[in-house]
């Protein structure tokens, strides 16, 4: 049977590793034998194409950076690459509405392709927080993204409340819920942390408080630093940040002797297995795949009450909440867990159960695959 040509579009790619890219990895892994897949992504560095996919590379410029990463060049060559990629597809699956996503949307409408987007985050919240924008500007940015969403044939969202919120904003196009998932065989607890700590070069005699994600303003990592430095005897602890970001954002952490910043890594699961407590202090999130992966790894998690986290985490059952920007409260929660091994175990075990029961890549991607196939059959050959 002839495979449907499907173009996956994103403004992110390796070596950057975030929730969007991890979704793409799982989607590609589970659908590459079903669709005729191709990618339209920025080229940040040389990359070994182990899946042997057709990749339309976009040139980037280090002179203009988007949130500390090189942005695609708005050149005639890149526009031609985007146009060709869209023309050769039947369905365009957009992951982000950055420059690449917006131009792909433009050409997909021009050539009458079916357009699907996955709403991985609420970008107006991210941009407003990152640039400290006032409410009027934030509302304008939100309207801009809603305008892009309205031009799609279908939106996927990771949870029901986001679907409801978008519909209340006036979106009338079809919206389907497809949760993000976690590979529970990869992200799993270990009974003994010594071996994994040795492998990663982490000290054996320190408890590890960790975070996974971008080191940026909207993630509010500074509140974690403040809470950590106030912990009694914190020289017996280690703060591990698995991720990367602008040097300005990292500076205060690099000055701390008992803090390690890993940069982007491909073995996130091993760092999670080495941790004792996971913290997500973010000011804005949708699902927070990093938190789900920490929970799947059997870690007690302390998070802010934002996005979908406030739904899948139950207070004092599979996690703990703290108020945004409240370093004192976070400090107290950390101190409580550090003193109570039994509570850590209880929260971690329940966290693992929650993810195993409710967050399956298999179910979500099968649903997405089925709906994309249905749309492809409706698409006229041009």
C-alpha positions as CSV (number, residue, x, y, z in Angstrom):
1,X,0.0,0.0,0.0
2,X,1.3,3.5,-0.9
3,X,2.3,5.5,2.1
4,X,0.9,8.9,2.8
5,X,3.5,11.7,2.4
6,X,3.6,13.5,5.8
7,X,5.7,16.5,6.5
8,X,6.7,17.1,10.2
9,X,7.6,20.8,10.7
10,X,9.4,22.3,13.7
11,X,11.6,25.3,14.7
12,X,13.7,23.0,16.9
13,X,16.1,20.1,16.3
14,X,19.2,18.5,17.7
15,X,21.3,19.2,19.7
16,X,18.5,21.1,21.5
17,X,16.3,18.6,23.4
18,X,13.0,19.6,24.7
19,X,9.4,18.3,25.0
20,X,8.7,19.1,21.4
21,X,11.7,17.2,20.1
22,X,10.9,14.2,22.4
23,X,7.4,14.1,21.0
24,X,8.8,14.1,17.5
25,X,11.2,11.3,18.4
26,X,8.4,9.1,19.6
27,X,6.1,10.0,16.7
28,X,8.8,9.2,14.2
29,X,9.7,6.0,15.9
30,X,6.1,4.8,15.9
31,X,5.0,6.0,12.5
32,X,8.0,5.9,10.1
33,X,6.9,2.5,8.7
34,X,3.3,3.8,8.3
35,X,3.8,7.2,6.7
36,X,6.2,8.4,4.1
37,X,7.7,10.8,6.6
38,X,9.9,13.8,5.9
39,X,11.1,16.6,8.3
40,X,11.4,20.4,7.8
41,X,13.8,21.6,10.6
42,X,16.6,24.0,11.2
43,X,20.2,22.8,10.9
44,X,22.1,23.8,14.0
45,X,24.9,21.3,13.5
46,X,25.8,18.1,11.6
47,X,23.5,15.3,12.5
48,X,23.6,11.6,11.8
49,X,20.2,10.7,10.3
50,X,19.8,7.3,11.8
51,X,16.2,7.0,10.8
52,X,17.2,7.7,7.1
53,X,14.3,10.1,6.7
54,X,14.0,12.8,4.1
55,X,15.1,16.0,5.9
56,X,14.7,19.4,4.4
57,X,17.4,21.4,6.2
58,X,17.0,25.1,6.8
59,X,20.0,27.4,7.1
60,X,20.4,29.2,10.4
61,X,22.1,32.4,11.5
62,X,24.0,32.9,14.7
63,X,23.7,36.7,14.3
64,X,20.0,36.6,15.0
65,X,19.1,34.3,17.9
66,X,15.7,33.2,19.0
67,X,15.6,32.5,22.8
68,X,19.4,32.0,22.7
69,X,19.3,29.6,19.7
70,X,20.2,30.5,16.1
71,X,17.1,31.3,14.1
72,X,16.4,30.3,10.5
73,X,17.5,32.7,7.9
74,X,14.6,34.4,6.1
75,X,16.4,33.9,2.8
76,X,15.0,33.0,-0.6
77,X,16.8,29.7,-0.4
78,X,15.0,28.8,2.8
79,X,11.7,29.9,1.5
80,X,12.2,27.7,-1.5
81,X,13.1,24.7,0.7
82,X,9.9,25.2,2.8
83,X,7.8,25.6,-0.4
84,X,9.3,22.4,-1.9
85,X,8.9,20.4,1.3
86,X,5.2,21.4,1.6
87,X,4.5,20.8,-2.1
88,X,5.9,17.2,-1.8
89,X,3.6,16.4,1.1
90,X,0.0,15.5,1.5
91,X,-0.4,16.5,5.2
92,X,1.6,19.1,7.0
93,X,2.1,18.4,10.7
94,X,3.3,21.6,12.5
95,X,4.8,21.4,15.9
96,X,5.5,25.1,16.6
97,X,4.5,28.4,15.0
98,X,7.9,30.0,14.9
99,X,9.3,31.2,11.6
100,X,9.4,27.7,10.1
101,X,5.9,26.8,11.2
102,X,4.3,30.1,10.0
103,X,5.9,29.8,6.6
104,X,4.9,26.2,6.3
105,X,1.4,27.2,7.2
106,X,1.4,29.9,4.5
107,X,2.6,27.5,1.7
108,X,0.3,24.6,2.9
109,X,-2.7,26.9,2.5
110,X,-1.4,28.1,-0.8
111,X,-1.1,24.6,-2.2
112,X,-4.3,23.3,-0.5
113,X,-2.6,20.8,1.8
114,X,-4.2,19.4,4.9
115,X,-2.8,21.3,8.0
116,X,-2.5,19.8,11.4
117,X,-0.8,21.3,14.5
118,X,0.1,20.0,17.9
119,X,-0.2,22.7,20.6
120,X,2.7,21.7,22.8
121,X,2.6,24.9,24.9
122,X,0.8,28.2,25.2
123,X,3.3,30.4,23.4
124,X,1.7,33.6,24.4
125,X,2.4,32.8,28.0
126,X,5.9,31.8,27.3
127,X,6.8,34.9,25.3
128,X,5.0,37.2,27.7
129,X,6.9,35.8,30.7
130,X,10.2,35.6,28.8
131,X,10.1,39.3,27.8
132,X,8.1,40.6,30.8
133,X,5.4,42.0,28.5
134,X,2.4,43.9,29.7
135,X,-1.2,42.5,29.5
136,X,-2.1,44.5,26.3
137,X,0.9,43.3,24.3
138,X,0.4,39.7,25.7
139,X,-3.2,39.8,24.4
140,X,-2.1,40.9,21.0
141,X,0.4,38.0,20.8
142,X,-2.3,35.6,21.9
143,X,-4.6,36.8,19.2
144,X,-1.8,36.3,16.7
145,X,-1.3,32.6,17.6
146,X,-5.1,32.0,17.7
147,X,-5.1,33.4,14.2
148,X,-2.6,30.7,13.1
149,X,-4.6,28.0,14.9
150,X,-7.7,29.0,13.1
151,X,-6.0,28.4,9.7
152,X,-5.4,24.7,10.5
153,X,-7.7,21.8,9.6
154,X,-7.1,20.2,13.0
155,X,-5.4,20.9,16.3
156,X,-4.1,18.3,18.8
157,X,-3.9,19.4,22.4
158,X,-2.4,17.4,25.3
159,X,-5.3,17.8,27.8
160,X,-9.0,18.5,27.9
161,X,-8.8,21.8,29.8
162,X,-6.6,23.3,27.0
163,X,-9.2,22.2,24.4
164,X,-11.9,23.9,26.4
165,X,-9.9,27.1,26.8
166,X,-9.2,27.4,23.1
167,X,-12.8,26.8,22.2
168,X,-13.8,29.6,24.7
169,X,-11.4,31.8,22.7
170,X,-13.5,31.3,19.6
171,X,-11.7,28.5,17.8
172,X,-14.3,26.6,15.8
173,X,-12.0,24.2,13.9
174,X,-11.7,20.6,15.1
175,X,-9.6,20.1,18.3
176,X,-8.6,16.6,19.5
177,X,-7.1,15.6,22.8
178,X,-4.0,13.4,22.5
179,X,-1.9,13.3,25.7
180,X,1.8,13.2,25.7
181,X,3.2,9.9,26.9
182,X,6.2,8.5,28.7
183,X,8.3,5.4,27.9
184,X,8.0,3.7,31.2
185,X,10.5,1.0,30.3
186,X,13.1,3.7,29.7
187,X,12.1,6.1,32.5
188,X,12.0,3.7,35.5
189,X,13.3,3.7,39.0
190,X,16.6,2.0,40.1
191,X,16.8,0.2,43.4
192,X,20.5,1.3,43.9
193,X,21.7,4.7,42.7
194,X,25.4,4.0,43.3
195,X,26.1,2.5,39.9
196,X,24.3,5.2,37.9
197,X,26.1,8.0,39.9
198,X,29.4,6.4,39.2
199,X,28.6,6.2,35.5
200,X,27.7,9.9,35.4
201,X,30.5,11.0,37.6
202,X,28.3,12.3,40.3
203,X,29.3,12.1,44.0
204,X,28.1,9.1,45.9
205,X,27.8,10.8,49.3
206,X,25.4,13.6,48.3
207,X,21.6,13.6,47.8
208,X,20.7,15.1,44.5
209,X,18.0,17.7,43.9
210,X,17.4,18.0,40.2
211,X,15.6,19.8,37.3
212,X,15.3,19.0,33.6
213,X,14.6,21.6,30.9
214,X,15.6,24.9,29.5
215,X,17.5,27.3,31.8
216,X,15.4,30.4,31.0
217,X,13.3,33.1,32.6
218,X,9.9,31.4,32.2
219,X,11.2,28.2,33.9
220,X,12.0,30.4,37.0
221,X,15.1,28.3,38.0
222,X,16.3,31.2,40.1
223,X,13.7,30.4,42.7
224,X,15.1,26.8,42.9
225,X,18.6,28.3,43.4
226,X,17.4,30.5,46.2
227,X,15.5,27.7,48.0
228,X,18.5,25.4,47.6
229,X,21.1,27.8,49.0
230,X,18.9,28.2,52.1
231,X,18.8,24.5,52.9
232,X,20.8,23.6,56.1
233,X,24.1,21.8,55.3
234,X,23.5,22.2,51.6
235,X,27.2,21.5,51.0
236,X,26.1,17.8,51.6
237,X,23.7,18.2,48.7
238,X,24.1,18.6,44.9
239,X,21.9,20.6,42.6
240,X,21.8,19.1,39.1
241,X,20.3,21.0,36.2
242,X,19.9,18.8,33.1
243,X,19.6,21.3,30.2
244,X,21.1,24.5,28.8
245,X,20.3,28.1,28.2
246,X,21.9,31.6,27.8
247,X,25.1,32.2,29.7
248,X,23.4,35.1,31.5
249,X,20.8,32.7,32.9
250,X,23.4,30.1,33.9
251,X,25.9,32.5,35.5
252,X,24.6,32.4,39.1
253,X,24.5,28.6,39.0
254,X,28.1,28.2,37.7
255,X,29.3,30.3,40.7
256,X,27.8,27.7,43.1
257,X,30.3,24.9,43.9
258,X,27.7,22.2,44.6
259,X,25.8,22.8,41.3
260,X,26.2,20.9,38.0
261,X,24.8,22.0,34.7
262,X,24.9,19.2,32.2
263,X,23.9,21.0,29.0
264,X,21.6,19.1,26.6
265,X,22.1,15.3,27.0
266,X,20.7,12.3,25.3
267,X,20.6,10.2,28.5
268,X,18.1,12.2,30.5
269,X,16.7,9.0,32.0
270,X,20.0,8.2,33.7
271,X,20.2,11.6,35.3
272,X,16.7,11.2,36.6
273,X,17.6,7.8,38.1
274,X,20.5,9.5,39.9
275,X,18.3,12.1,41.5
276,X,16.5,12.0,44.9
277,X,14.0,14.9,44.4
278,X,12.8,16.6,41.2
279,X,11.7,20.2,41.1
280,X,9.7,22.0,38.4
281,X,9.5,25.7,39.4
282,X,8.1,26.9,36.1
283,X,5.9,30.0,35.7
284,X,4.2,28.5,32.7
285,X,3.7,24.9,31.5
286,X,1.3,22.8,29.5
287,X,1.9,19.2,30.2
288,X,5.6,19.3,31.4
289,X,6.9,16.1,29.9
290,X,10.0,16.5,32.1
291,X,7.9,16.2,35.2
292,X,6.1,13.1,33.9
293,X,9.4,11.5,33.1
294,X,10.6,12.2,36.6
295,X,7.4,10.7,38.1
296,X,7.9,7.6,35.9
297,X,11.4,7.4,37.3
298,X,9.8,7.0,40.8
299,X,10.9,10.5,42.0
300,X,9.0,12.6,44.5
301,X,8.3,15.8,42.6
302,X,7.7,19.4,43.8
303,X,6.0,21.6,41.2
304,X,4.2,24.9,40.7
305,X,0.4,24.6,40.2
306,X,0.3,25.5,36.5
307,X,-0.9,23.9,33.3
308,X,-1.8,20.2,33.3
309,X,0.4,19.5,36.3
310,X,-2.4,20.8,38.6
311,X,-4.6,18.0,37.2
312,X,-2.4,14.9,37.1
313,X,-0.6,15.7,40.4
314,X,-2.6,15.1,43.6
315,X,-1.3,17.0,46.6
316,X,0.6,14.7,49.0
317,X,-0.3,11.6,47.0
318,X,2.0,11.7,43.9
319,X,3.6,15.1,44.3
320,X,3.8,18.3,46.2
321,X,2.9,21.9,45.1
322,X,4.5,25.2,46.0
323,X,3.4,28.7,45.2
324,X,5.0,30.3,42.2
325,X,8.0,32.5,43.0
326,X,7.9,31.5,46.7
327,X,11.5,30.3,47.5
328,X,10.7,30.1,51.2
329,X,7.9,27.6,50.6
330,X,10.0,25.6,48.2
331,X,12.8,25.5,50.8
332,X,10.4,24.1,53.4
333,X,9.0,21.5,51.0
334,X,12.6,20.4,50.1
335,X,13.6,20.2,53.7
336,X,10.6,18.1,54.5
337,X,11.4,15.6,51.8
338,X,15.1,15.5,52.7
339,X,14.2,14.5,56.2
340,X,11.5,12.0,55.4
341,X,12.7,9.0,53.3
342,X,9.3,7.2,53.8
343,X,7.4,10.1,52.3
344,X,9.7,10.3,49.4
345,X,9.2,6.6,48.7
346,X,5.4,6.9,49.0
347,X,5.2,9.9,46.6
348,X,7.6,8.3,44.1
349,X,5.7,5.0,44.0
350,X,2.4,6.7,43.5
351,X,3.9,9.0,40.8
352,X,5.2,6.0,38.9
353,X,1.7,4.4,39.1
354,X,0.0,7.6,37.8
355,X,2.2,7.8,34.7
356,X,2.0,4.1,33.9
357,X,-1.8,4.1,34.1
358,X,-2.6,7.4,32.4
359,X,0.2,8.4,30.0
360,X,0.8,6.0,27.1
361,X,2.7,7.0,23.9
362,X,1.1,4.0,22.2
363,X,-2.5,5.1,22.8
364,X,-1.8,8.8,22.0
365,X,0.2,8.2,18.8
366,X,-2.1,5.5,17.5
367,X,-4.9,8.1,17.9
368,X,-2.9,10.8,16.1
369,X,-1.9,8.3,13.3
370,X,-5.5,7.3,12.8
371,X,-6.7,10.9,12.5
372,X,-3.9,12.0,10.2
373,X,-4.6,9.0,7.9
374,X,-8.3,10.0,7.8
375,X,-7.3,13.5,6.8
376,X,-5.0,12.3,4.1
377,X,-7.8,10.4,2.4
378,X,-9.7,13.6,2.2
379,X,-6.8,15.4,0.6
380,X,-7.1,16.0,-3.2
381,X,-4.0,15.1,-5.3
382,X,-2.7,18.3,-6.9
